[in-house]
Each structure stands twice: as structure tokens, then as C-alpha cells.
Amino acid sequence: MSPVDEKLQPILTEVLRRNAGETEFHQAVREVLESLGRVVAKHPGYAENALIERVCEPERQIIFRVPWVDDQNQVQINRGFRVQFNSALGPYKGGIRFHPSVNLGIIKFLGFEQVFKNALTGLPIGGGKGGSDFNPRSRSDGEIMRFCQSFMTELHRHLGENTDVPAGDIGVGSREIGYMFGQYKRLTNRYESGVLTGKGLSYGGSRARTEATGYGATYFVQRMLERRRETLEGKRVVVSGAGNVAIYTMEKVLAFGGAVIACSDSGGYVVDETGIDLDLIKEIKEVRRGRLSEYPRLKGSGAHHVEGGSIWDVACDVAMPSATQNELSGKDAVTLVKNGVGAVGEGANMPCTPDAIDVFQSAGVLVAPGKAANAGGVATSALEMQQNASRDSWTFQRTEERLAEIMCNIHDLCADTAEEYGAPQNYVLGANIAGFVRVAEAMRALGVI
């Protein structure tokens, strides 16, 4: 990890003290503060009026009980969260995650990252995040519906299309969004389409939203490679995960002429040197809701599954971690560099540990940070809000063209900012500074709030 500027160290110390035990949140704040030393040296005004301290403190943190009844008529209790982090640029915007690992620190880290990610899009949206420690895996549709209805019964009072607009995340897809939107409509007696994004096309969703995060990350990596006079064409690509982000990352990599040779799920990873059969992956994960261990048997030949282990042992030209936070360690980064990786695109939120980032940057590997590279999802969510507000529905082509434009603009902003602050090709620094400046300028204009 890089040292934090001495002027900013007291801020980090106070964040660590006030948010004890929230390691992911500490990591996210430290990464941003490591980048801001150059900013306060050039523009001392950003260090005044506790501006940076306010950026690091959520505007509102909501924790609530979620009781629900399972199929055995037993009452279950989960905990719900919504962290409304910063609304200087617009209504809070960020996904809802259902996973056993969810706690306040995880949600605060995700919300903090979301503030800068949303700022980079250039769209009028603030940052927030929510979720629950509910595990949807192996639950019936009825159980998931009852849980979502109970979750929204409490959360709805904090939402609104001009207040806070959630979307999906890990464990929350179109099914869960539908149940939550239905309960919101029932409780409020309003058809407020823009209050949730990631909706189905039949009731106000946007085309290309499902594909947006994976497509957007791939557009960013392609643009990043083009600056080095390369492209994804002919590159061997490893994509971790086999969920929504990973699947549509693979789809767009293939469209750009790359070869995806490995992907993973919680049970291990599959390697197919002839190129992953994406249609088969979709069949296993989206239709059967099965495990990747089935892939070699269904494929027939040329593939093998590794139970457990690290997908980053597979040699590749481009690595795209697209599963979850801190999935790629410093040790994994050393292996990837040794095997010749040239670029890393973070499809997930903060999937590379700090020491992994250090290894990549020391080796001259291009790193597309998650707060920039995976902004395509929230950007398209904002486009969904725009369509809802105007009672309009765009074609897939129009939406994807807008997505591609936004991602190229984010890339160029990060690259140009990194150069401006004396760190060419350091996209991590460029993303942190560019996102911070946009939020900070809005906060200064609004006064001490």
C-alpha cells in the first residue's frame, strides 16, 4: 500500500477509530486518500471545512429487522441495511445485495465506492448501497417473495425517485426487483417507475441493463488497450465469476475477438483452452441454476474443472475479476504477472486487494479500477430512470450506444486526470481524483451540509 499524505493521515486515523472492525470500508477509504495527496498539494482548498471528512461520512445509515415466514411456516429473521452515502450530485443511487456476508461495513464500503463511480458517469446521481444477510440460494420463489416484501415494507419509507433509487446486485436480479417493486407500489399506492432500476421490460425496465455492467467493463478495457495500440482481439482472457457481470463480460470480449478460456463459481473454476462455450455457461447458470462442475461433462471434450483452487493460476493476457471484493490477492497478482498478464479490468467492486494493485502497477500492468470500469451498470440504471421520467422506452441499440459513449468518456477522464496529476496510465489514481473532484465541487457549492 502507498503511504497516505501526512495532511490526510489524521482523517484516515479518525475513520478507522469511528468505524472499528469495518475492514472493507477502511480499505476503500484508504485507497481514495492515498490518491488525494496530490490534489490537496495542488488545490489546498479541498482540505478546508472538513470537506474530505464529510465525503468519508455517510449522510444516513439505516439498519432494520426483516422478519419473514419460510415454507415450513417457521419465522426467520434477517437484518436489512441501506447506507445513503452522498446526495450532492443527485438522489442516492446504488444496488441492493442479498448475501450471507453482508454487514454494515460491507454496505458502507460499497456505498463509498458508489459515490465516486456515479460521479464518474457524469450523470446526476448520488451514491448509496443496501442489502441484507439473507441467502437466496436454495430458497423457493415463495420464500424469496415473502422476504422481499418484508424487506421493502421497512425500506420503502426511505425511497423515492427523487430521494433514493436502488437497483440489483449480488443475489438480487429481476425476480427480486419485481417483488420489491410490487410491494413498493402496494404500500405507496403510486406507480413510481423510477424508484427501482433493473426492472423487467414489461413494467418499465431498460433494454441492455442486464448486459450493462459486463459490457461496460469490456468497453473500458478495450479503450484502455487502444491507448497502448492494442485491442482485445486475439487476447486470452480469464473472467472470474459466472453471474450476470461475468457472463456479459465474456459475451462482449467474444464480440471484440478475444478468447475467454476460464471462468469460475464458488465451487471452483473451469478451463477450456478451445474457448468457453458461452451458450452452455448461460444454460447451466441462468436456466438450470447449476454449477460449473457440470461444464466438462456437457461440453464433451477439451475442458476440465478444478475444484477450489485459484482461477488466477490460469495464464492469460487479460484478467477480469468479476465475482466479489478482494478475490484477487497479491500472491495471485504475482502469478498473473509471471504468466504474462498485460491488463486487468475490475468487473466487481474492489476485487483486487491493495497488494495486488501494487504488484500490477510495479510490473507495468494496466489496471482498470472497479469504480470506473464497472460503472456501466449504474450508468444504464440512470438511463432507465431517464426513460421512466419521460414515459419512453429506447431500443437496445440506442441504449448500448449511449453506454459505450459513457464508458469511453469515463476512461478518457480517468486517463487525462492521471496525466494531469503526474501519474500517466495510473487509472486507479485518475478515477479516485476525478470522482472526488466532481463530488467535492458540488459539496462546496451546497455549503456545510
Solvent accessible surface area in square Angstrom, and as a share of the most:
residue,aa,sasa,rsa
1,M,129,0.58
2,S,55,0.36
3,P,120,0.76
4,V,16,0.09
5,D,51,0.26
6,E,147,0.66
7,K,130,0.55
8,L,1,0.00
9,Q,73,0.33
10,P,86,0.54
11,I,18,0.09
12,L,0,0.00
13,T,74,0.43
14,E,69,0.31
15,V,12,0.07
16,L,61,0.30
17,R,161,0.59
18,R,143,0.52
19,N,14,0.07
20,A,82,0.63
21,G,69,0.66
22,E,27,0.12
23,T,88,0.51
24,E,38,0.17
25,F,1,0.00
26,H,31,0.14
27,Q,29,0.13
28,A,0,0.00
29,V,0,0.00
30,R,62,0.23
31,E,42,0.19
32,V,2,0.01
33,L,1,0.00
34,E,45,0.20
35,S,7,0.05
36,L,1,0.01
37,G,11,0.11
38,R,109,0.40
39,V,0,0.00
40,V,3,0.02
41,A,76,0.59
42,K,102,0.43
43,H,74,0.33
44,P,85,0.53
45,G,23,0.22
46,Y,13,0.05
47,A,53,0.41
48,E,101,0.45
49,N,113,0.58
50,A,48,0.37
51,L,3,0.01
52,I,2,0.01
53,E,75,0.33
54,R,46,0.17
55,V,4,0.02
56,C,4,0.03
57,E,62,0.28
58,P,11,0.07
59,E,86,0.39
60,R,116,0.42
61,Q,72,0.32
62,I,18,0.09
63,I,90,0.46
64,F,17,0.07
65,R,175,0.64
66,V,0,0.00
67,P,59,0.37
68,W,11,0.04
69,V,55,0.32
70,D,9,0.05
71,D,76,0.40
72,Q,127,0.57
73,N,121,0.62
74,Q,109,0.49
75,V,101,0.58
76,Q,59,0.26
77,I,102,0.52
78,N,26,0.13
79,R,136,0.50
80,G,0,0.00
81,F,7,0.03
82,R,0,0.00
83,V,0,0.00
84,Q,2,0.01
85,F,0,0.00
86,N,6,0.03
87,S,43,0.27
88,A,19,0.14
89,L,52,0.26
90,G,18,0.18
91,P,28,0.18
92,Y,13,0.05
93,K,0,0.00
94,G,2,0.02
95,G,5,0.05
96,I,0,0.00
97,R,8,0.03
98,F,1,0.01
99,H,74,0.33
100,P,70,0.44
101,S,51,0.33
102,V,7,0.04
103,N,74,0.38
104,L,39,0.19
105,G,4,0.04
106,I,6,0.03
107,I,0,0.00
108,K,4,0.02
109,F,0,0.00
110,L,2,0.01
111,G,0,0.00
112,F,1,0.00
113,E,6,0.03
114,Q,8,0.03
115,V,6,0.03
116,F,0,0.00
117,K,10,0.04
118,N,0,0.00
119,A,2,0.01
120,L,3,0.02
121,T,12,0.07
122,G,52,0.50
123,L,26,0.13
124,P,99,0.62
125,I,3,0.02
126,G,4,0.03
127,G,0,0.00
128,G,0,0.00
129,K,8,0.03
130,G,0,0.00
131,G,0,0.00
132,S,0,0.00
133,D,48,0.25
134,F,2,0.01
135,N,66,0.34
136,P,23,0.14
137,R,148,0.54
138,S,116,0.75
139,R,81,0.29
140,S,44,0.28
141,D,82,0.42
142,G,24,0.23
143,E,9,0.04
144,I,1,0.00
145,M,70,0.31
146,R,76,0.28
147,F,0,0.00
148,C,0,0.00
149,Q,48,0.21
150,S,23,0.15
151,F,0,0.00
152,M,0,0.00
153,T,54,0.31
154,E,50,0.22
155,L,0,0.00
156,H,37,0.17
157,R,143,0.52
158,H,48,0.21
159,L,16,0.08
160,G,8,0.08
161,E,72,0.32
162,N,130,0.67
163,T,65,0.38
164,D,0,0.00
165,V,0,0.00
166,P,0,0.00
167,A,5,0.04
168,G,21,0.20
169,D,37,0.19
170,I,60,0.31
171,G,30,0.29
172,V,9,0.05
173,G,37,0.36
174,S,74,0.48
175,R,71,0.26
176,E,6,0.03
177,I,1,0.01
178,G,24,0.23
179,Y,57,0.21
180,M,0,0.00
181,F,6,0.03
182,G,33,0.32
183,Q,17,0.08
184,Y,2,0.01
185,K,80,0.34
186,R,179,0.65
187,L,70,0.35
188,T,26,0.15
189,N,141,0.73
190,R,125,0.46
191,Y,116,0.44
192,E,22,0.10
193,S,15,0.10
194,G,4,0.04
195,V,0,0.00
196,L,0,0.00
197,T,0,0.00
198,G,17,0.16
199,K,10,0.04
200,G,20,0.19
201,L,106,0.53
202,S,112,0.72
203,Y,54,0.20
204,G,26,0.25
205,G,9,0.09
206,S,7,0.04
207,R,92,0.34
208,A,4,0.03
209,R,36,0.13
210,T,74,0.43
211,E,28,0.13
212,A,0,0.00
213,T,18,0.10
214,G,0,0.00
215,Y,15,0.06
216,G,0,0.00
217,A,0,0.00
218,T,0,0.00
219,Y,33,0.13
220,F,0,0.00
221,V,0,0.00
222,Q,21,0.09
223,R,80,0.29
224,M,0,0.00
225,L,1,0.00
226,E,79,0.36
227,R,107,0.39
228,R,76,0.28
229,R,225,0.82
230,E,54,0.24
231,T,55,0.32
232,L,0,0.00
233,E,127,0.57
234,G,63,0.60
235,K,40,0.17
236,R,85,0.31
237,V,0,0.00
238,V,0,0.00
239,V,0,0.00
240,S,1,0.01
241,G,7,0.07
242,A,6,0.05
243,G,42,0.40
244,N,65,0.33
245,V,35,0.20
246,A,0,0.00
247,I,2,0.01
248,Y,21,0.08
249,T,0,0.00
250,M,1,0.00
251,E,45,0.20
252,K,24,0.10
253,V,0,0.00
254,L,72,0.36
255,A,75,0.58
256,F,53,0.22
257,G,37,0.35
258,G,7,0.06
259,A,40,0.31
260,V,1,0.00
261,I,2,0.01
262,A,0,0.00
263,C,0,0.00
264,S,14,0.09
265,D,27,0.14
266,S,94,0.61
267,G,30,0.29
268,G,6,0.06
269,Y,18,0.07
270,V,0,0.00
271,V,8,0.05
272,D,0,0.00
273,E,101,0.45
274,T,109,0.63
275,G,20,0.19
276,I,10,0.05
277,D,52,0.27
278,L,17,0.08
279,D,112,0.58
280,L,27,0.14
281,I,0,0.00
282,K,46,0.19
283,E,65,0.29
284,I,0,0.00
285,K,35,0.15
286,E,79,0.35
287,V,106,0.61
288,R,121,0.44
289,R,170,0.62
290,G,12,0.11
291,R,80,0.29
292,L,0,0.00
293,S,62,0.40
294,E,41,0.19
295,Y,0,0.00
296,P,31,0.20
297,R,166,0.61
298,L,56,0.28
299,K,66,0.28
300,G,62,0.59
301,S,86,0.55
302,G,48,0.47
303,A,20,0.16
304,H,98,0.44
305,H,49,0.22
306,V,46,0.26
307,E,152,0.68
308,G,37,0.35
309,G,74,0.71
310,S,31,0.20
311,I,11,0.06
312,W,5,0.02
313,D,81,0.42
314,V,15,0.09
315,A,41,0.31
316,C,5,0.03
317,D,46,0.24
318,V,1,0.00
319,A,0,0.00
320,M,0,0.00
321,P,0,0.00
322,S,9,0.06
323,A,40,0.31
324,T,51,0.30
325,Q,27,0.12
326,N,54,0.28
327,E,41,0.19
328,L,0,0.00
329,S,41,0.27
330,G,7,0.07
331,K,168,0.71
332,D,21,0.11
333,A,0,0.00
334,V,84,0.48
335,T,36,0.21
336,L,0,0.00
337,V,46,0.27
338,K,172,0.73
339,N,58,0.30
340,G,49,0.47
341,V,10,0.06
342,G,22,0.21
343,A,0,0.00
344,V,0,0.00
345,G,0,0.00
346,E,9,0.04
347,G,2,0.02
348,A,10,0.08
349,N,19,0.10
350,M,9,0.04
351,P,0,0.00
352,C,4,0.02
353,T,24,0.14
354,P,40,0.25
355,D,74,0.38
356,A,0,0.00
357,I,22,0.11
358,D,46,0.24
359,V,38,0.22
360,F,0,0.00
361,Q,66,0.29
362,S,102,0.66
363,A,52,0.41
364,G,54,0.52
365,V,12,0.07
366,L,6,0.03
367,V,5,0.03
368,A,0,0.00
369,P,6,0.04
370,G,3,0.03
371,K,3,0.01
372,A,0,0.00
373,A,0,0.00
374,N,7,0.04
375,A,0,0.00
376,G,0,0.00
377,G,3,0.02
378,V,13,0.08
379,A,0,0.00
380,T,0,0.00
381,S,1,0.00
382,A,12,0.09
383,L,1,0.00
384,E,0,0.00
385,M,30,0.13
386,Q,94,0.42
387,Q,5,0.02
388,N,12,0.06
389,A,88,0.68
390,S,73,0.47
391,R,195,0.71
392,D,69,0.36
393,S,71,0.46
394,W,14,0.05
395,T,83,0.48
396,F,74,0.31
397,Q,126,0.56
398,R,123,0.45
399,T,0,0.00
400,E,28,0.13
401,E,101,0.45
402,R,79,0.29
403,L,0,0.00
404,A,20,0.16
405,E,91,0.41
406,I,4,0.02
407,M,0,0.00
408,C,31,0.19
409,N,86,0.44
410,I,1,0.00
411,H,0,0.00
412,D,31,0.16
413,L,49,0.24
414,C,0,0.00
415,A,4,0.03
416,D,75,0.39
417,T,12,0.07
418,A,0,0.00
419,E,97,0.44
420,E,105,0.47
421,Y,23,0.09
422,G,54,0.52
423,A,13,0.10
424,P,90,0.57
425,Q,100,0.44
426,N,39,0.20
427,Y,5,0.02
428,V,13,0.08
429,L,14,0.07
430,G,0,0.00
431,A,0,0.00
432,N,0,0.00
433,I,1,0.00
434,A,7,0.05
435,G,0,0.00
436,F,1,0.00
437,V,41,0.23
438,R,91,0.33
439,V,1,0.01
440,A,0,0.00
441,E,83,0.37
442,A,20,0.16
443,M,12,0.05
444,R,117,0.43
445,A,88,0.68
446,L,93,0.46
447,G,33,0.32
448,V,119,0.68
449,I,140,0.71
